Amino acid sequence: MATRNITDDQWAQYEDQGYLVLGKLLTDEDLAALQQRIDDIMLGTAKIDYDRILMQLDSSTGNYEDAGVQSRGWKGATLGYRKIQDLELDDLFCEYTERPIFREICEKVYGAETPIACFRAMFMNKPARQGTVLPWHQDAWTALDRQPLITLWTALDPATKANGCVEVIPGSHKMGLVNASHASGFLTPEQAAELCTKDKVVYLELEPGEVALLHNWLLHSSDINHTDISRRAYSVCYMDGNTVASNGEQFTRLFAK
């Protein structure tokens, strides 16, 4: 059944391919506001409780294992952060996260009566002439009693092949979990070599303000940034609000009725 903003044909494409480009959902003004807010957070000038925000500096080598420690708290004034998580705690990012089109998508995927929570709302960054290679993986976690199914990925800068846009293997979500024993869904090198050959890769190039809906089991990765402009993005993973984590972690409920 079609929803208000997405047609039956688009849903069919998503179900077949595991992703759907929704087009530009941010006005230039709203985009500029989110860009400025994330820069303020990185530079330490935002009115936000940094003790509750997970922040990770980018690697200097491009290697995933060389990226900074992922821990809560500000790590200095720099635009060279790789990841900033818990952004549902920021008023501006939370307002965007709860837009009606995203609620509509969650109702379609999880059911209209299912409460929705945020598994993670995070900024992902590949600074100019920097960035960290993200190995091939699926978004899946062994610490949860059920898997979150969708992510909404918003480009805050142009996302291009040259600056490390998301790379996907269309239809790969239909394989199920490839490496179910890995705590975060990463493939082994052997699995990646077999399943993620260059002839299968699609590059999700997006303009600033454009949004892509991704099935969490879609195989994806990204390269370093080879250009002089950053590749900033805001990524939100929406989950069934009844999900229980093995460590007792509580998740922020969204779309309060």
matplotlib code that plots the C-alpha trace (Angstrom):
import matplotlib.pyplot as plt

x = [0.0, 1.3, 2.0, 1.6, 5.0, 6.3, 4.5, 3.9, 6.5, 9.1, 8.4, 8.7, 12.1, 13.2, 12.1, 14.0, 17.1, 17.4, 17.7, 15.7, 16.8, 14.0, 15.4, 16.0, 14.1, 16.0, 15.5, 18.7, 18.0, 17.4, 20.5, 22.7, 21.3, 22.3, 25.7, 26.3, 25.1, 27.4, 30.3, 29.5, 29.3, 32.7, 34.3, 32.9, 30.6, 27.2, 24.8, 24.8, 25.8, 29.0, 29.2, 26.3, 27.6, 29.8, 32.6, 35.3, 38.2, 39.0, 42.1, 45.2, 46.0, 42.6, 42.6, 39.5, 41.5, 43.4, 40.4, 40.1, 38.5, 34.7, 33.8, 31.5, 32.9, 34.4, 37.9, 39.0, 38.1, 38.5, 36.4, 38.3, 35.8, 34.8, 31.7, 29.4, 26.6, 23.6, 22.4, 18.8, 19.7, 20.2, 17.0, 17.7, 18.8, 15.9, 13.4, 14.6, 14.7, 11.0, 9.8, 6.5, 8.0, 10.3, 7.4, 5.5, 8.4, 8.7, 4.9, 5.2, 8.2, 7.3, 3.5, 1.4, 1.0, 4.7, 6.5, 9.6, 12.9, 16.3, 19.1, 21.6, 21.4, 24.9, 27.0, 29.5, 32.3, 35.1, 37.1, 38.8, 41.7, 41.2, 38.5, 38.5, 37.7, 34.6, 34.9, 32.0, 29.3, 25.6, 24.1, 23.3, 24.1, 24.2, 23.5, 19.9, 16.9, 15.7, 17.3, 16.7, 15.7, 16.1, 18.4, 17.8, 21.0, 21.0, 23.8, 25.0, 27.6, 27.8, 28.4, 30.4, 32.5, 35.6, 34.9, 33.8, 30.0, 28.3, 28.8, 26.2, 25.5, 21.9, 19.6, 22.1, 19.7, 17.8, 20.6, 19.9, 22.8, 26.0, 28.2, 25.7, 28.3, 30.1, 28.9, 28.4, 27.8, 31.2, 32.1, 35.2, 37.8, 36.9, 33.1, 33.8, 36.0, 33.2, 30.1, 31.3, 33.0, 33.4, 30.9, 28.2, 28.9, 26.5, 27.8, 25.1, 26.0, 23.7, 23.4, 23.4, 20.0, 19.1, 18.1, 18.5, 16.4, 18.6, 17.7, 20.1, 21.1, 22.2, 25.9, 27.7, 31.0, 32.8, 36.3, 38.4, 37.9, 40.1, 38.8, 39.1, 35.6, 34.3, 31.7, 29.4, 26.2, 23.5, 22.5, 19.5, 18.8, 15.1, 14.1, 11.2, 10.8, 10.2, 13.8, 15.8, 19.6, 21.6, 23.5, 20.3, 20.8, 17.7, 16.8, 15.1, 11.5, 10.5, 7.3, 5.5, 1.8]
y = [0.0, 3.5, 5.9, 9.7, 10.5, 7.2, 5.4, 1.7, 1.5, 3.2, 0.7, -2.1, -0.7, -0.5, -4.0, -5.4, -3.3, -2.6, 1.2, 4.1, 7.7, 9.9, 13.2, 16.5, 16.8, 19.8, 23.4, 25.3, 27.2, 24.0, 22.4, 25.4, 25.2, 21.6, 22.2, 25.0, 23.1, 20.1, 22.4, 24.1, 20.7, 19.8, 23.1, 22.9, 26.0, 24.3, 24.3, 20.5, 18.2, 16.8, 14.2, 12.4, 12.6, 9.9, 11.4, 9.8, 11.5, 10.5, 8.4, 10.0, 6.9, 6.1, 2.7, 1.8, 0.3, 3.6, 5.8, 7.5, 6.0, 6.0, 7.5, 10.2, 13.7, 16.4, 15.7, 19.2, 21.9, 20.4, 19.6, 16.3, 14.2, 10.9, 10.1, 12.0, 9.9, 10.6, 13.5, 12.8, 14.7, 17.9, 19.8, 20.7, 17.3, 15.7, 17.9, 16.8, 13.1, 13.3, 14.7, 13.2, 11.4, 9.5, 8.5, 7.4, 5.2, 3.7, 2.9, 1.2, -1.0, -1.7, -1.3, 1.7, 0.5, -0.3, 2.3, 3.7, 4.4, 5.7, 3.1, 5.7, 9.2, 10.0, 12.4, 10.7, 12.7, 12.3, 15.5, 16.9, 14.8, 12.5, 10.0, 6.4, 3.4, 1.7, -2.0, -4.0, -4.8, -5.0, -2.9, -5.7, -6.1, -9.3, -7.4, -6.7, -9.1, -8.0, -6.2, -2.6, -2.7, 0.8, 3.8, 7.2, 8.7, 12.5, 14.1, 17.4, 17.9, 16.5, 12.7, 11.5, 8.6, 10.8, 11.9, 8.6, 8.2, 5.1, 2.0, -0.7, -4.1, -3.9, -6.7, -8.0, -7.5, -10.5, -12.8, -12.3, -11.8, -12.9, -12.9, -13.2, -14.0, -10.6, -8.1, -5.4, -7.3, -6.9, -9.3, -11.4, -10.5, -13.7, -12.9, -9.4, -10.6, -13.1, -10.9, -7.3, -7.4, -4.2, -5.2, -5.3, -2.0, 1.0, 4.4, 6.4, 9.8, 12.4, 16.2, 18.1, 17.7, 14.5, 11.5, 7.7, 5.0, 2.0, -1.5, -2.3, -5.6, -4.1, -4.7, -1.3, 0.4, 3.6, 4.9, 7.7, 11.3, 12.1, 15.7, 19.1, 19.2, 17.3, 14.6, 15.1, 13.1, 12.5, 8.9, 7.7, 4.1, 3.7, 0.6, -1.2, 0.6, -2.7, -3.8, -5.0, -4.7, -7.3, -4.6, -2.9, 0.1, 2.3, 3.9, 7.3, 7.0, 9.0, 10.3, 10.7, 10.4]
z = [0.0, -0.9, 1.9, 1.8, 0.6, -0.9, -3.8, -4.2, -6.9, -4.6, -1.8, -4.3, -5.4, -1.7, -1.0, -4.0, -3.9, -0.1, -0.5, -1.9, -2.6, -1.3, -2.8, -1.1, 2.2, 3.6, 2.5, 2.0, 5.3, 7.3, 5.7, 6.7, 10.3, 10.7, 9.1, 11.5, 14.5, 13.9, 13.4, 16.7, 18.4, 17.0, 18.0, 21.5, 21.3, 21.2, 24.2, 24.7, 27.5, 26.1, 28.8, 27.2, 23.6, 22.1, 20.0, 18.0, 16.2, 12.6, 11.9, 10.3, 8.3, 6.8, 8.5, 10.5, 13.4, 13.7, 14.4, 17.8, 20.8, 20.8, 24.2, 25.6, 26.0, 23.9, 22.5, 21.4, 19.0, 15.5, 12.5, 12.2, 14.1, 12.4, 14.4, 16.9, 18.3, 20.6, 18.6, 19.4, 22.6, 20.5, 19.9, 16.3, 15.2, 17.2, 15.5, 12.1, 13.2, 14.1, 10.8, 9.6, 6.6, 8.9, 11.2, 8.1, 7.0, 10.5, 10.6, 7.2, 8.3, 12.0, 12.0, 13.0, 16.6, 17.3, 19.5, 17.8, 19.4, 18.2, 18.3, 17.2, 15.7, 14.6, 12.5, 10.2, 8.7, 6.2, 6.4, 3.3, 2.2, 5.1, 6.2, 7.4, 5.3, 6.5, 5.8, 4.2, 6.8, 7.6, 10.4, 12.9, 16.6, 18.7, 21.9, 21.0, 21.3, 17.8, 14.9, 13.9, 10.3, 8.8, 8.6, 7.2, 5.8, 5.1, 3.1, 4.7, 1.9, -1.6, -1.3, -4.3, -5.3, -4.9, -1.4, 0.1, -0.5, 0.8, -1.5, -1.5, -3.0, -4.2, -3.1, -0.6, 2.3, 1.1, 2.0, 5.7, 8.2, 6.5, 9.5, 12.3, 15.0, 14.6, 17.3, 14.7, 11.5, 9.8, 7.1, 7.1, 4.4, 2.6, 2.7, 1.4, -1.4, -2.5, -2.1, -2.7, -6.1, -8.0, -10.7, -8.0, -6.3, -6.6, -5.3, -3.5, -4.7, -3.1, -3.2, 0.1, 1.7, -0.1, 1.9, 1.4, 3.1, 3.8, 4.9, 7.7, 6.2, 2.9, 2.5, 2.5, 3.0, 2.1, 1.1, 2.3, 1.0, -1.9, -2.4, -0.8, 0.6, 3.6, 3.4, 6.3, 6.9, 9.5, 10.0, 12.1, 12.8, 13.9, 15.9, 17.5, 20.8, 22.6, 21.9, 24.9, 25.0, 26.9, 28.8, 29.9, 27.8, 27.4, 24.1, 23.4, 22.3, 19.3, 17.8, 21.2, 20.6]

ax = plt.figure().add_subplot(projection="3d")
ax.plot(x, y, z, "-o")
ax.set_aspect("equal")
plt.show()
